[in-house]
């Protein structure tokens, strides 16, 4: 992958794939004009970090939110690409390729911008890396779970809330949704696996079960429906759940519209830009940020070294080799719940060290939102560290 060099390129170009490999950087002309205009007015600012924070600030304003989001989507293309490549390699997925993982991740830009807080000592790219990686891993894990389930196994695993949302997403009327949900409730009550651990491979219910399901449905409903119709409804429900939970990824790169999209936003007023620049310079000094990142590394490395040897080993196996808790338990010859408890103990110790550093060094009050943000970045740091 050829890196982008100029500020103009970094904030106006998008990854293009060909045969699931990086092909080229595609330039969005209106974004190029927008960032070039800003750079021309402020030639002394050549740091990509400065411009990332600049557009993040504008993304919080309603009148510039759309343009700023597009610039930041362009900015986050490279970290999204590398996180996607690393994650898909570790999963060795036969269904999801690099480009698929990239689309899963880049769709999280809104979540990144909503959760990011520049006052908490973490850069936008670092925060985005954590969100991107988490989104891909969770999708691959859950998608695999859905793919290996039969329709009947899937229907036994889902919740009523998920089914309701899936049917609403499919465009069914309230009356149809109520009928489908009642059919599902009868199915789930009367079709129970006879052996544990077989829910994924459940086969179609036999005729006796179908007759019981139809009887239960008709008893609770104002209409009389035969088993064939109920089966059709249930299969449609399973299809709706799969489509709702894992829709086909669409390309989010290169904004849709004419070549002059957002042209009016190219002319940001000088007063507003100057005010924002002064705010950024006063609030965030790049050298201080680099120093903070170094300190964060030191804090976590020291915190890991202070863990008990067994906790260090569990953390290494979980984040470094990405083993499940069950596999760690087998390798270390202990119970899974013991691994879970000790892993949580290690995570809490590391999070406490980082939170205390944030409080003492950055003078930030420790809140639940801050702990959540710190934990997200810490998780990504641990994966990279190992």
C-alpha positions in Angstrom: 0.0 0.0 0.0 1.5 3.3 -1.1 1.3 5.9 1.7 -0.1 9.3 1.2 2.3 12.2 1.8 0.7 15.6 1.6 -2.0 17.0 3.9 -4.2 17.5 0.9 -3.9 13.9 -0.1 -4.4 12.6 3.5 -7.7 14.4 3.8 -9.2 13.9 0.4 -8.3 10.5 -0.9 -9.9 7.1 -0.5 -8.7 3.5 -0.8 -9.8 1.6 -3.9 -9.6 -2.2 -4.1 -9.2 -4.5 -7.1 -9.4 -8.3 -6.7 -9.4 -7.8 -2.9 -6.1 -5.9 -3.0 -5.2 -2.3 -2.7 -5.4 -0.7 -6.1 -5.0 3.0 -5.8 -5.9 6.2 -4.0 -9.0 7.9 -5.5 -9.2 11.6 -5.1 -12.5 13.3 -4.2 -12.2 16.7 -5.9 -14.5 18.7 -3.7 -12.6 17.5 -0.6 -9.3 18.3 -2.3 -10.4 21.9 -3.0 -11.7 22.2 0.6 -8.5 21.1 2.4 -6.3 22.9 -0.1 -8.1 26.1 0.6 -7.7 25.7 4.3 -4.0 24.8 3.9 -3.4 27.9 1.7 -4.9 30.1 4.4 -2.8 28.5 7.2 0.5 27.4 5.6 2.3 27.3 8.9 0.3 24.3 10.0 1.7 21.2 8.3 0.9 18.5 10.9 -1.7 15.9 10.1 -2.5 15.7 13.8 -3.4 19.4 13.7 -5.7 19.0 10.8 -7.3 15.9 12.2 -8.2 17.8 15.3 -9.3 20.8 13.2 -11.8 18.7 11.2 -12.9 16.9 14.4 -13.8 20.3 15.9 -15.8 21.2 12.8 -17.5 17.8 12.8 -19.2 18.9 16.1 -20.8 21.9 14.3 -24.1 21.2 12.4 -23.3 23.5 9.5 -19.9 21.8 8.8 -20.6 18.3 10.1 -21.0 16.6 6.7 -17.8 18.0 5.2 -15.8 17.4 8.3 -17.0 13.8 8.5 -15.9 13.2 4.9 -12.4 14.7 5.5 -12.0 12.5 8.6 -13.2 9.4 6.8 -10.5 10.1 4.2 -8.0 10.6 7.1 -8.8 7.3 8.7 -8.4 5.3 5.5 -4.9 4.1 6.2 -5.4 3.0 9.8 -8.6 1.3 8.7 -6.7 -0.6 6.0 -3.9 -1.8 8.2 -6.3 -2.9 11.0 -8.4 -4.8 8.5 -5.4 -6.5 7.0 -4.1 -7.6 10.4 -7.5 -8.8 11.7 -8.5 -10.7 8.6 -5.1 -12.5 8.6 -5.5 -13.6 12.2 -9.0 -14.9 11.6 -8.2 -16.6 8.3 -11.8 -16.1 7.2 -12.8 -17.9 4.0 -15.9 -15.7 3.6 -14.7 -12.3 4.5 -11.8 -10.8 2.6 -9.7 -7.7 3.2 -12.1 -5.4 1.3 -15.1 -6.8 3.3 -13.3 -6.1 6.6 -12.4 -2.7 5.5 -16.0 -1.8 4.8 -17.1 -3.2 8.1 -14.5 -1.0 9.9 -15.0 2.2 7.9 -18.7 2.1 8.6 -17.8 2.8 12.2 -16.5 6.3 11.5 -19.6 7.9 13.1 -19.1 5.8 16.2 -15.4 6.8 16.3 -16.3 10.5 16.1 -19.1 10.2 18.7 -16.9 8.4 21.3 -13.6 10.3 20.7 -12.6 12.9 23.2 -9.4 14.9 22.4 -9.1 15.9 26.1 -8.4 12.4 27.3 -4.9 12.0 26.0 -5.5 9.7 23.0 -5.1 10.5 19.3 -8.0 10.0 16.9 -6.1 7.3 14.9 -5.4 5.3 18.1 -9.0 5.5 19.2 -10.2 4.6 15.7 -7.9 1.6 15.6 -9.5 0.2 18.7 -13.1 0.7 17.3 -12.2 -0.6 13.9 -10.5 -3.8 15.2 -13.3 -4.5 17.7 -16.0 -4.1 15.0 -14.3 -6.5 12.6 -13.6 -9.1 15.2 -17.1 -9.0 16.6 -18.6 -9.3 13.1 -16.4 -12.2 12.1 -17.1 -14.1 15.3 -20.9 -13.5 15.2 -21.2 -13.9 11.4 -19.5 -17.3 11.7 -21.9 -18.2 14.5 -24.8 -17.3 12.3 -23.4 -19.0 9.2 -22.9 -22.4 10.9 -26.4 -22.3 12.5 -29.3 -23.9 10.6 -32.4 -21.7 10.4 -34.0 -23.8 13.1 -30.9 -23.4 15.3 -30.7 -19.7 14.7 -34.4 -19.3 15.6 -33.8 -21.0 18.9 -30.8 -18.7 19.7 -32.2 -15.3 18.9 -34.1 -13.0 21.3 -37.5 -11.6 20.8 -36.1 -8.1 20.6 -33.7 -9.1 17.8 -36.5 -10.8 15.9 -38.8 -7.8 16.3 -36.1 -5.4 15.0 -35.4 -7.7 12.1 -39.0 -8.0 11.0 -39.5 -4.2 11.3 -36.4 -3.8 9.2 -37.8 -6.2 6.6 -40.8 -3.8 6.2 -43.5 -6.1 7.6 -46.8 -4.6 8.9 -47.5 -4.6 12.7 -50.1 -7.3 12.2 -47.6 -9.5 10.3 -45.0 -9.0 12.9 -47.3 -10.0 15.7 -48.2 -13.2 13.8 -44.6 -14.1 13.0 -43.5 -13.5 16.6 -46.4 -15.6 18.0 -45.3 -18.4 15.5 -41.8 -18.1 16.8 -42.8 -18.3 20.4 -44.8 -21.4 19.8 -41.9 -22.9 17.8 -39.4 -22.1 20.6 -41.6 -23.5 23.3 -42.4 -26.8 21.5 -39.2 -27.5 19.6 -36.5 -28.2 22.2 -33.2 -30.0 21.5 -33.0 -33.4 23.1 -29.3 -33.2 23.5 -27.2 -30.3 24.8 -24.8 -28.6 22.4 -26.8 -29.4 19.3 -28.7 -26.2 18.8 -26.6 -25.0 15.9 -27.3 -28.1 13.8 -31.0 -28.5 14.6 -32.9 -30.0 11.7 -36.4 -29.3 10.6 -39.0 -30.3 13.2 -40.9 -33.4 12.4 -44.6 -33.5 11.5 -45.7 -34.2 15.1 -44.0 -31.1 16.3 -45.4 -29.0 13.5 -48.9 -30.2 14.3 -48.3 -29.1 18.0 -46.9 -25.8 16.9 -50.0 -25.1 14.6 -52.4 -26.1 17.4 -50.6 -23.8 19.9 -50.7 -21.0 17.5 -54.3 -21.3 16.5 -55.3 -21.6 20.2 -53.7 -18.2 20.9 -54.6 -16.5 17.6 -57.8 -15.2 16.1 -56.9 -16.9 12.8 -56.5 -20.5 11.7 -53.1 -21.2 10.1 -51.7 -24.5 8.9 -48.2 -25.8 9.6 -47.0 -25.1 6.1 -47.7 -21.4 6.5 -46.1 -21.3 9.9 -43.0 -23.0 8.5 -42.9 -20.4 5.7 -43.2 -17.6 8.3 -40.4 -19.0 10.5 -38.0 -19.4 7.5 -38.7 -15.9 6.5 -38.0 -14.8 10.1 -34.6 -16.5 10.0 -33.8 -14.8 6.7 -34.8 -11.4 8.1 -32.6 -11.9 11.1 -29.5 -12.8 9.0 -30.1 -9.8 6.7 -30.7 -7.4 9.6 -27.8 -8.5 11.7 -25.3 -8.7 8.8 -26.4 -6.6 5.8 -24.3 -6.6 2.7 -21.5 -4.1 3.1 -21.7 -1.2 0.7 -18.8 1.0 -0.3 -18.6 4.1 1.9 -15.6 5.5 0.1 -15.7 8.5 -2.2 -18.8 10.6 -1.4 -21.8 10.1 -3.6 -23.0 13.1 -5.6 -21.8 15.6 -8.1 -18.3 16.8 -8.5 -19.3 20.0 -6.7 -20.7 18.4 -3.6 -20.3 20.6 -0.5 -18.7 23.3 -2.7 -20.2 26.0 -0.5 -18.3 24.7 2.5 -15.0 25.3 0.8 -15.3 28.9 1.7 -15.2 28.7 5.5 -15.1 32.2 6.9 -11.7 33.4 7.9 -13.0 34.4 11.4 -14.4 31.0 12.1 -11.2 29.3 10.9 -8.9 31.6 12.8 -10.9 31.1 16.0 -10.8 27.4 15.6 -7.1 27.3 14.9 -6.4 29.4 17.9 -8.5 27.0 20.0 -6.7 24.0 18.7 -3.2 25.4 19.1 -4.0 26.5 22.7 -5.7 23.2 23.6 -3.5 20.6 21.9 0.3 20.9 21.4 1.6 18.0 19.2 4.8 17.6 21.1 3.0 17.3 24.3 0.8 14.6 22.7 3.8 12.6 21.7 5.2 12.8 25.2 1.9 11.6 26.6 1.9 8.6 24.3 5.4 7.7 25.5 4.3 8.0 29.1 1.2 5.8 28.4 3.5 3.1 27.1 5.7 3.3 30.1 2.8 3.1 32.5 1.3 0.0 30.9 4.7 -1.8 30.4 5.4 -1.2 34.1 1.9 -2.3 35.1 2.3 -5.5 33.2 5.7 -6.2 34.8 4.1 -5.8 38.2 1.4 -8.5 37.5 1.8 -12.0 39.0 3.6 -14.3 36.5 0.5 -16.4 35.9 -1.6 -13.2 35.2 1.1 -12.1 32.8 0.9 -15.4 31.0 -2.9 -15.3 30.7 -2.8 -11.8 29.4 -0.1 -12.8 26.8 -2.1 -15.8 25.6 -5.3 -13.8 25.4 -4.0 -10.7 23.6 -0.9 -12.0 22.0 -2.0 -15.4 20.7 -5.7 -14.5 20.7 -6.7 -17.7 22.4 -10.2 -18.1 23.9 -10.6 -18.6 27.6 -11.4 -22.2 27.1 -8.1 -22.8 25.2 -6.1 -20.9 27.8 -7.7 -23.0 30.5 -6.7 -26.2 28.7 -3.1 -25.0 28.1 -2.6 -23.9 31.7 -4.6 -26.9 33.1 -7.2 -24.9 35.1 -10.9 -24.2 35.0 -12.3 -21.7 32.5 -14.0 -19.7 35.2 -10.6 -19.4 36.9 -9.0 -18.0 33.7 -11.9 -15.6 33.4 -11.6 -14.3 36.9 -7.8 -13.9 36.7 -8.0 -12.2 33.3 -10.5 -9.7 34.7 -8.2 -9.1 37.6 -5.3 -8.4 35.3 -7.4 -6.1 33.1 -8.6 -4.2 36.2 -5.1 -3.7 37.5 -3.9 -2.3 34.1 -6.9 -0.1 33.8 -6.4 1.2 37.3 -2.8 2.1 36.6 -3.7 4.0 33.4 -6.6 5.8 35.0 -4.5 6.9 37.9 -1.9 8.2 35.5 -4.6 10.1 33.6 -5.8 11.6 36.8 -2.4 12.6 38.2 -0.7 13.6 35.0 -3.5 15.0 32.9 -5.6 16.3 35.8 -8.7 14.6 34.5 -11.5 13.6 36.7 -12.1 9.8 36.6 -15.6 9.2 35.3 -17.4 6.1 34.0 -17.2 7.5 30.4 -13.5 8.2 30.8 -12.8 4.6 32.1 -14.8 3.2 29.1 -12.7 5.3 26.7 -9.4 4.4 28.4 -10.3 0.7 28.4 -11.0 0.8 24.7 -7.6 2.2 23.9 -5.9 -0.1 26.5 -7.4 -3.1 24.7 -5.9 -2.0 21.4 -2.6 -1.2 23.0 -2.4 -4.7 24.5 -3.0 -6.4 21.2 -0.4 -4.3 19.5 2.1 -4.7 22.4 1.9 -8.5 22.2 
